[in-house]
Amino acid sequence: MDELSLNILDIAQNSIVADASLVEIDVEEDSISDRIIIRIKDNGKGMCEDFLKVVENPFITTRTTRKIGLGISFLKEAAEITGGSLEIDSELGVGTTVTATFVMSHIDRQPIGNLTDTILSLVSLNPTIDFIIQYIVDKSEFLFSTQEVKQQLGGDSMISSPAILTFLREYISEHIENLSGGAK
C-alpha cells in the first residue's frame, strides 16, 4: 500500500469483520516529536493470546474471503521502515487496539493519503457501525463522530444517502485540509 489511509481502511475492515459496533480511528501528526501515530480501536470480538502471537504473519487470517492477511504485516513494515513500531492489544470479547508509530520526517514514510475518502468509504458502506475519527496536527484537532451525525439525522438509515455523503465529504475534507495545510 502506498499511503497510510489505505492501511487504516484495511485495519478498520478487520474491526468490521470482528463484529465491532464502534471503531475509533486516531491519526496524530506531531512535528515536535517527529511522530505520526495511528491508532485503530474497536469493540469487536478481540483475539485470543495464541492468535495475537501470530497475527503479524501474513499467511494467518481469520477472514474467509481470502487465505492471506496482509494488512497488519504491511502496516508493521511501513512503520518499522521509518524507525517506528506496531503494537497490538487485544482481549477476547472486549476488542482490539492497533497502534502504529512512524517517524514523520523519514524519507521512506508513506504519505497519509486521502483520509477523507477512507472515512467516507467506511461510513457509507457500514451505516450501522459507529465511527469516531480524531485527527490531530500539532495539538489542533478535528473530531468526527457518526454517532453525532446519526443523532441529528434521527437514525442510521440516512447517513449513507448521497446528499448526506456529499455534505460529509465537504465537511470532513475542509477540516482535514485546514489542519494539514492541504498536505497529505
Accessible surface in RSA format (square Angstrom, percent):
REM  Atomic radii and reference values for relative SASA: ProtOr
REM  Chains: A
REM  Algorithm: Lee & Richards
REM  Probe-radius: 1.40
REM  Slices: 20
REM RES _ NUM      All-atoms   Total-Side   Main-Chain    Non-polar    All polar
REM                ABS   REL    ABS   REL    ABS   REL    ABS   REL    ABS   REL
RES MET A   1    78.27  40.5  36.33  24.0  41.93  99.8  43.22  36.7  35.04  46.4
RES ASP A   2   113.72  79.7 104.05 103.6   9.66  22.8  41.14  96.8  72.57  72.4
RES GLU A   3    46.78  26.9  46.78  35.4   0.00   0.0   3.56   6.9  43.22  35.3
RES LEU A   4     0.05   0.0   0.05   0.0   0.00   0.0   0.05   0.0   0.00   0.0
RES SER A   5     0.31   0.3   0.31   0.4   0.00   0.0   0.00   0.0   0.31   0.4
RES LEU A   6    72.54  40.4  70.01  50.1   2.53   6.4  70.01  49.2   2.53   6.8
RES ASN A   7     1.22   0.8   0.85   0.8   0.37   0.9   0.37   0.9   0.85   0.8
RES ILE A   8     1.03   0.6   0.68   0.5   0.35   0.8   1.03   0.7   0.00   0.0
RES LEU A   9    54.59  30.4  54.59  39.1   0.00   0.0  54.59  38.3   0.00   0.0
RES ASP A  10    20.94  14.7  16.80  16.7   4.14   9.8   7.46  17.6  13.48  13.4
RES ILE A  11     3.70   2.1   3.63   2.7   0.07   0.2   3.63   2.6   0.07   0.2
RES ALA A  12     0.00   0.0   0.00   0.0   0.00   0.0   0.00   0.0   0.00   0.0
RES GLN A  13    67.38  37.7  67.38  49.2   0.00   0.0  20.62  43.9  46.76  35.5
RES ASN A  14    48.10  33.2  42.39  41.0   5.71  13.8  23.76  57.2  24.34  23.5
RES SER A  15     3.87   3.3   2.77   3.7   1.10   2.5   0.93   2.0   2.95   4.1
RES ILE A  16    26.48  15.1  19.28  14.4   7.20  17.4  19.28  13.9   7.20  19.5
RES VAL A  17    63.76  42.0  48.60  44.0  15.16  36.5  55.33  48.1   8.44  22.9
RES ALA A  18    25.71  23.6  22.49  34.7   3.22   7.3  25.67  36.1   0.04   0.1
RES ASP A  19    99.47  69.7  74.80  74.4  24.67  58.3  29.46  69.3  70.01  69.8
RES ALA A  20     4.72   4.3   0.00   0.0   4.72  10.7   0.00   0.0   4.72  12.5
RES SER A  21    64.56  54.6  60.60  80.9   3.97   9.1  44.39  94.5  20.17  28.3
RES LEU A  22    40.20  22.4  39.87  28.5   0.33   0.8  39.87  28.0   0.33   0.9
RES VAL A  23     0.00   0.0   0.00   0.0   0.00   0.0   0.00   0.0   0.00   0.0
RES GLU A  24    51.01  29.3  50.40  38.1   0.61   1.5   3.04   5.9  47.96  39.2
RES ILE A  25     1.54   0.9   1.54   1.1   0.00   0.0   1.54   1.1   0.00   0.0
RES ASP A  26    33.53  23.5  33.53  33.4   0.00   0.0   7.39  17.4  26.14  26.1
RES VAL A  27     0.07   0.0   0.05   0.0   0.02   0.0   0.05   0.0   0.02   0.0
RES GLU A  28    53.68  30.8  53.34  40.4   0.34   0.8   5.63  10.9  48.05  39.2
RES GLU A  29    27.59  15.8  27.31  20.7   0.28   0.7   0.99   1.9  26.59  21.7
RES ASP A  30    26.05  18.2  26.05  25.9   0.00   0.0   6.34  14.9  19.71  19.7
RES SER A  31    64.68  54.7  46.15  61.6  18.53  42.7  33.35  71.0  31.33  43.9
RES ILE A  32   157.96  89.9 126.76  94.4  31.20  75.2 133.34  96.0  24.63  66.8
RES SER A  33    58.52  49.4  37.85  50.5  20.66  47.6  43.32  92.2  15.20  21.3
RES ASP A  34    43.82  30.7  43.82  43.6   0.00   0.0  24.00  56.5  19.82  19.8
RES ARG A  35    84.91  35.7  84.61  43.1   0.30   0.7  12.36  16.9  72.55  44.0
RES ILE A  36     0.54   0.3   0.54   0.4   0.00   0.0   0.54   0.4   0.00   0.0
RES ILE A  37    46.81  26.6  46.29  34.5   0.52   1.3  46.29  33.3   0.52   1.4
RES ILE A  38     0.82   0.5   0.29   0.2   0.53   1.3   0.29   0.2   0.53   1.4
RES ARG A  39    84.71  35.6  84.38  43.0   0.33   0.8  18.07  24.7  66.64  40.4
RES ILE A  40     2.82   1.6   1.32   1.0   1.50   3.6   1.32   0.9   1.50   4.1
RES LYS A  41    99.25  48.4  98.91  60.7   0.34   0.8  45.53  41.0  53.72  57.2
RES ASP A  42    15.42  10.8   7.45   7.4   7.97  18.8   2.97   7.0  12.45  12.4
RES ASN A  43    68.31  47.1  50.82  49.1  17.49  42.1  25.62  61.7  42.69  41.3
RES GLY A  44     4.79   5.9   0.00   N/A   4.79   5.9   2.74   7.5   2.06   4.6
RES LYS A  45   117.11  57.1 108.47  66.6   8.64  20.6  68.14  61.3  48.97  52.2
RES GLY A  46    12.44  15.3   0.00   N/A  12.44  15.3   0.45   1.2  11.99  26.8
RES MET A  47    33.40  17.3  26.84  17.8   6.56  15.6  27.59  23.5   5.81   7.7
RES CYS A  48    51.72  39.1  46.98  52.4   4.74  11.1  22.09  56.0  29.63  31.9
RES GLU A  49   136.18  78.2 130.43  98.7   5.75  13.7  48.08  93.0  88.10  71.9
RES ASP A  50   104.59  73.3  98.66  98.2   5.94  14.0  29.89  70.4  74.70  74.5
RES PHE A  51    42.61  21.3  39.59  24.5   3.02   7.9  42.21  25.6   0.39   1.1
RES LEU A  52    47.79  26.6  37.04  26.5  10.75  27.0  37.15  26.1  10.64  28.6
RES LYS A  53   160.01  78.1 121.53  74.6  38.49  91.6  83.68  75.3  76.33  81.3
RES VAL A  54    63.11  41.5  59.30  53.7   3.82   9.2  63.11  54.8   0.00   0.0
RES VAL A  55    15.25  10.0  12.60  11.4   2.65   6.4  12.60  11.0   2.65   7.2
RES GLU A  56    58.94  33.8  52.47  39.7   6.47  15.4  19.03  36.8  39.91  32.6
RES ASN A  57    64.21  44.3  56.44  54.5   7.77  18.7  16.44  39.6  47.77  46.2
RES PRO A  58    36.62  26.7  36.62  33.4   0.00   0.0  36.62  30.2   0.00   0.0
RES PHE A  59   148.86  74.5 130.91  81.1  17.95  46.7 130.91  79.4  17.95  51.4
RES ILE A  60    62.01  35.3  56.19  41.9   5.82  14.0  58.35  42.0   3.66   9.9
RES THR A  61    40.51  28.8  12.42  12.6  28.09  66.9   8.42  11.3  32.09  48.5
RES THR A  62    98.03  69.7  72.07  73.1  25.96  61.9  56.67  76.1  41.36  62.5
RES ARG A  63    33.36  14.0  22.84  11.6  10.53  25.1  11.63  15.9  21.73  13.2
RES THR A  64   139.78  99.4 101.34 102.7  38.44  91.6  80.57 108.2  59.21  89.5
RES THR A  65   121.92  86.7  84.95  86.1  36.97  88.1  83.32 111.9  38.60  58.4
RES ARG A  66    93.26  39.2  81.95  41.8  11.31  26.9  46.50  63.6  46.76  28.3
RES LYS A  67   186.22  90.8 170.06 104.3  16.16  38.5 119.56 107.6  66.66  71.0
RES ILE A  68    66.03  37.6  66.03  49.2   0.00   0.0  66.03  47.5   0.00   0.0
RES GLY A  69    13.49  16.6   0.00   N/A  13.49  16.6   9.98  27.4   3.51   7.9
RES LEU A  70    58.27  32.4  58.08  41.6   0.18   0.5  58.08  40.8   0.18   0.5
RES GLY A  71     3.91   4.8   0.00   N/A   3.91   4.8   0.70   1.9   3.21   7.2
RES ILE A  72    12.38   7.0  11.33   8.4   1.05   2.5  11.33   8.2   1.05   2.9
RES SER A  73    21.94  18.5  17.01  22.7   4.93  11.4  16.30  34.7   5.65   7.9
RES PHE A  74    73.42  36.7  69.71  43.2   3.71   9.7  70.32  42.6   3.10   8.9
RES LEU A  75     1.22   0.7   1.22   0.9   0.00   0.0   1.22   0.9   0.00   0.0
RES LYS A  76    61.52  30.0  61.52  37.7   0.00   0.0  22.16  19.9  39.36  41.9
RES GLU A  77   105.88  60.8 101.27  76.6   4.62  11.0  39.03  75.5  66.86  54.6
RES ALA A  78     8.28   7.6   1.69   2.6   6.60  15.0   6.78   9.5   1.51   4.0
RES ALA A  79     0.00   0.0   0.00   0.0   0.00   0.0   0.00   0.0   0.00   0.0
RES GLU A  80    86.41  49.6  70.88  53.6  15.53  37.0  24.33  47.1  62.09  50.7
RES ILE A  81    90.30  51.4  71.73  53.4  18.57  44.8  80.55  58.0   9.75  26.4
RES THR A  82     2.06   1.5   0.00   0.0   2.06   4.9   0.00   0.0   2.06   3.1
RES GLY A  83    59.58  73.5   0.00   N/A  59.58  73.5  33.42  91.7  26.16  58.6
RES GLY A  84    15.53  19.2   0.00   N/A  15.53  19.2   4.77  13.1  10.76  24.1
RES SER A  85    59.49  50.3  59.43  79.3   0.06   0.1  36.71  78.2  22.78  31.9
RES LEU A  86    22.38  12.5   0.00   0.0  22.38  56.3   0.04   0.0  22.34  60.1
RES GLU A  87   100.91  57.9  96.59  73.1   4.32  10.3  34.16  66.1  66.75  54.5
RES ILE A  88    21.72  12.4   4.51   3.4  17.21  41.5   4.51   3.2  17.21  46.7
RES ASP A  89    78.59  55.1  74.73  74.4   3.86   9.1  28.68  67.5  49.92  49.8
RES SER A  90    26.19  22.1   0.00   0.0  26.19  60.3   3.39   7.2  22.80  31.9
RES GLU A  91   107.69  61.8 104.20  78.8   3.49   8.3  36.26  70.1  71.43  58.3
RES LEU A  92   111.72  62.2  95.60  68.4  16.11  40.5  95.81  67.3  15.91  42.8
RES GLY A  93    68.92  85.0   0.00   N/A  68.92  85.0  35.47  97.3  33.45  74.9
RES VAL A  94    89.01  58.6  77.58  70.2  11.42  27.5  81.44  70.8   7.56  20.5
RES GLY A  95     6.88   8.5   0.00   N/A   6.88   8.5   3.34   9.2   3.54   7.9
RES THR A  96    15.66  11.1  12.81  13.0   2.84   6.8  10.02  13.5   5.64   8.5
RES THR A  97    25.57  18.2  24.76  25.1   0.80   1.9  12.08  16.2  13.49  20.4
RES VAL A  98     6.31   4.2   6.10   5.5   0.21   0.5   6.10   5.3   0.21   0.6
RES THR A  99    22.25  15.8  20.92  21.2   1.33   3.2  14.47  19.4   7.78  11.8
RES ALA A 100     0.07   0.1   0.01   0.0   0.06   0.1   0.01   0.0   0.06   0.2
RES THR A 101    28.02  19.9  28.02  28.4   0.00   0.0  15.31  20.6  12.71  19.2
RES PHE A 102     0.18   0.1   0.18   0.1   0.00   0.0   0.18   0.1   0.00   0.0
RES VAL A 103    26.28  17.3  26.28  23.8   0.00   0.0  26.28  22.8   0.00   0.0
RES MET A 104    35.30  18.3  31.89  21.1   3.41   8.1  10.03   8.5  25.27  33.5
RES SER A 105    86.74  73.3  52.64  70.3  34.10  78.6  46.86  99.8  39.88  55.9
RES HIS A 106    63.92  34.9  51.13  35.5  12.79  32.7  33.73  34.8  30.19  35.1
RES ILE A 107   163.65  93.1 132.16  98.5  31.49  75.9 140.17 100.9  23.48  63.7
RES ASP A 108    72.71  50.9  57.16  56.9  15.55  36.8  10.00  23.5  62.70  62.5
RES ARG A 109    60.35  25.3  43.44  22.1  16.91  40.3   0.94   1.3  59.41  36.0
RES GLN A 110    41.23  23.1  37.57  27.5   3.67   8.7  16.36  34.8  24.88  18.9
RES PRO A 111    66.57  48.5  64.02  58.4   2.55   9.3  66.54  54.9   0.03   0.2
RES ILE A 112     8.42   4.8   8.42   6.3   0.00   0.0   8.42   6.1   0.00   0.0
RES GLY A 113     7.85   9.7   0.00   N/A   7.85   9.7   6.15  16.9   1.70   3.8
RES ASN A 114    50.54  34.8  48.79  47.1   1.75   4.2  17.00  40.9  33.54  32.4
RES LEU A 115     3.70   2.1   1.82   1.3   1.88   4.7   1.82   1.3   1.88   5.1
RES THR A 116    11.28   8.0  10.61  10.8   0.67   1.6   5.39   7.2   5.89   8.9
RES ASP A 117    54.23  38.0  52.98  52.7   1.25   3.0  21.93  51.6  32.30  32.2
RES THR A 118     4.40   3.1   2.51   2.5   1.90   4.5   1.85   2.5   2.56   3.9
RES ILE A 119     1.94   1.1   1.76   1.3   0.18   0.4   1.94   1.4   0.00   0.0
RES LEU A 120     9.63   5.4   9.14   6.5   0.49   1.2   9.55   6.7   0.08   0.2
RES SER A 121    40.29  34.0  34.43  46.0   5.85  13.5  10.84  23.1  29.45  41.3
RES LEU A 122     3.63   2.0   2.87   2.1   0.75   1.9   3.63   2.5   0.00   0.0
RES VAL A 123     2.10   1.4   1.55   1.4   0.55   1.3   2.10   1.8   0.00   0.0
RES SER A 124    30.80  26.0  20.77  27.7  10.03  23.1   9.17  19.5  21.63  30.3
RES LEU A 125   139.41  77.6 114.83  82.2  24.58  61.8 117.49  82.5  21.93  59.0
RES ASN A 126    23.00  15.9  18.51  17.9   4.49  10.8   4.33  10.4  18.67  18.1
RES PRO A 127    39.24  28.6  38.58  35.2   0.66   2.4  39.24  32.4   0.00   0.0
RES THR A 128   101.30  72.1  83.67  84.8  17.63  42.0  59.53  80.0  41.78  63.2
RES ILE A 129    20.10  11.4  18.93  14.1   1.17   2.8  18.93  13.6   1.17   3.2
RES ASP A 130    31.63  22.2  31.63  31.5   0.00   0.0   0.04   0.1  31.59  31.5
RES PHE A 131     0.52   0.3   0.52   0.3   0.00   0.0   0.52   0.3   0.00   0.0
RES ILE A 132    39.62  22.5  39.62  29.5   0.01   0.0  39.62  28.5   0.01   0.0
RES ILE A 133     1.06   0.6   1.06   0.8   0.00   0.0   1.06   0.8   0.00   0.0
RES GLN A 134    44.84  25.1  44.77  32.7   0.07   0.2   1.66   3.5  43.17  32.7
RES TYR A 135     4.24   2.0   4.24   2.4   0.00   0.0   0.46   0.3   3.78   4.7
RES ILE A 136    30.14  17.2  30.14  22.5   0.00   0.0  30.14  21.7   0.00   0.0
RES VAL A 137    25.06  16.5  22.39  20.3   2.67   6.4  22.39  19.5   2.67   7.2
RES ASP A 138    59.67  41.8  44.36  44.2  15.31  36.2  24.85  58.5  34.82  34.7
RES LYS A 139   168.33  82.1 137.19  84.2  31.15  74.2 103.82  93.4  64.52  68.7
RES SER A 140    59.52  50.3  52.44  70.0   7.09  16.3  21.90  46.6  37.63  52.7
RES GLU A 141    98.23  56.4  68.89  52.1  29.34  69.9  22.80  44.1  75.43  61.6
RES PHE A 142     9.16   4.6   5.83   3.6   3.33   8.7   9.16   5.6   0.00   0.0
RES LEU A 143    95.46  53.2  74.59  53.4  20.87  52.5  74.59  52.4  20.87  56.2
RES PHE A 144     5.03   2.5   3.06   1.9   1.97   5.1   5.03   3.0   0.00   0.0
RES SER A 145    10.13   8.6   6.50   8.7   3.63   8.4   4.58   9.8   5.54   7.8
RES THR A 146     0.73   0.5   0.73   0.7   0.00   0.0   0.73   1.0   0.00   0.0
RES GLN A 147    77.29  43.2  69.17  50.6   8.12  19.3  27.40  58.3  49.89  37.8
RES GLU A 148   107.71  61.8 106.40  80.5   1.31   3.1  36.11  69.8  71.60  58.5
RES VAL A 149    28.06  18.5  25.08  22.7   2.98   7.2  28.01  24.3   0.05   0.1
RES LYS A 150    14.35   7.0  13.85   8.5   0.50   1.2  12.98  11.7   1.37   1.5
RES GLN A 151   143.78  80.4 117.80  86.1  25.98  61.9  42.10  89.6 101.67  77.1
RES GLN A 152   157.65  88.2 124.32  90.9  33.33  79.4  42.39  90.2 115.26  87.4
RES LEU A 153    53.73  29.9  28.71  20.5  25.02  62.9  32.86  23.1  20.88  56.2
RES GLY A 154    71.87  88.6   0.00   N/A  71.87  88.6  36.61 100.5  35.25  79.0
RES GLY A 155    29.76  36.7   0.00   N/A  29.76  36.7  28.79  79.0   0.97   2.2
RES ASP A 156    57.19  40.1  51.90  51.7   5.29  12.5  14.81  34.9  42.38  42.3
RES SER A 157    97.53  82.4  71.41  95.3  26.13  60.2  57.25 121.9  40.28  56.4
RES MET A 158    93.13  48.2  92.96  61.5   0.17   0.4  60.53  51.5  32.60  43.2
RES ILE A 159     0.27   0.2   0.27   0.2   0.00   0.0   0.27   0.2   0.00   0.0
RES SER A 160    39.61  33.5  25.56  34.1  14.05  32.4   6.67  14.2  32.93  46.1
RES SER A 161    27.84  23.5  21.94  29.3   5.90  13.6  26.75  57.0   1.09   1.5
RES PRO A 162   109.02  79.5 103.53  94.4   5.49  19.9 108.50  89.6   0.52   3.2
RES ALA A 163    77.34  71.1  61.25  94.5  16.09  36.6  69.76  98.2   7.58  20.1
RES ILE A 164    31.80  18.1  31.80  23.7   0.00   0.0  31.80  22.9   0.00   0.0
RES LEU A 165    35.84  20.0  34.81  24.9   1.02   2.6  35.20  24.7   0.64   1.7
RES THR A 166    78.82  56.1  74.66  75.7   4.16   9.9  52.01  69.9  26.82  40.5
RES PHE A 167   120.28  60.2 116.73  72.3   3.55   9.2 119.84  72.7   0.44   1.3
RES LEU A 168     2.23   1.2   2.23   1.6   0.00   0.0   2.23   1.6   0.00   0.0
RES ARG A 169   111.27  46.7 111.27  56.7   0.00   0.0  41.57  56.8  69.70  42.2
RES GLU A 170   110.82  63.6 103.57  78.4   7.25  17.3  44.60  86.3  66.21  54.1
RES TYR A 171    81.24  37.9  75.94  43.2   5.30  13.8  48.12  36.2  33.12  40.8
RES ILE A 172     0.11   0.1   0.11   0.1   0.00   0.0   0.11   0.1   0.00   0.0
RES SER A 173    28.12  23.8  27.77  37.1   0.34   0.8  10.42  22.2  17.70  24.8
RES GLU A 174   104.14  59.8  96.81  73.2   7.34  17.5  30.91  59.8  73.23  59.8
RES HIS A 175    59.19  32.4  58.19  40.4   1.00   2.6  32.39  33.4  26.80  31.2
RES ILE A 176    11.43   6.5  11.43   8.5   0.00   0.0  11.43   8.2   0.00   0.0
RES GLU A 177    79.46  45.6  75.88  57.4   3.57   8.5  14.79  28.6  64.67  52.8
RES ASN A 178   108.51  74.8  78.38  75.7  30.13  72.6  26.21  63.1  82.30  79.5
RES LEU A 179    36.25  20.2  21.23  15.2  15.02  37.8  22.86  16.1  13.39  36.0
RES SER A 180    21.69  18.3   4.72   6.3  16.98  39.1   8.07  17.2  13.63  19.1
RES GLY A 181    71.14  87.7   0.00   N/A  71.14  87.7  39.06 107.2  32.08  71.9
RES GLY A 182    44.82  55.3   0.00   N/A  44.82  55.3  22.80  62.6  22.02  49.3
RES ALA A 183    70.75  65.1  56.77  87.6  13.98  31.8  66.86  94.2   3.89  10.3
RES LYS A 184   109.75  53.5  79.52  48.8  30.24  72.0  70.98  63.9  38.78  41.3
END  Absolute sums over single chains surface
CHAIN  1 A     9459.7       7739.7       1720.0       5282.7       4177.0
END  Absolute sums over all chains
TOTAL          9459.7       7739.7       1720.0       5282.7       4177.0
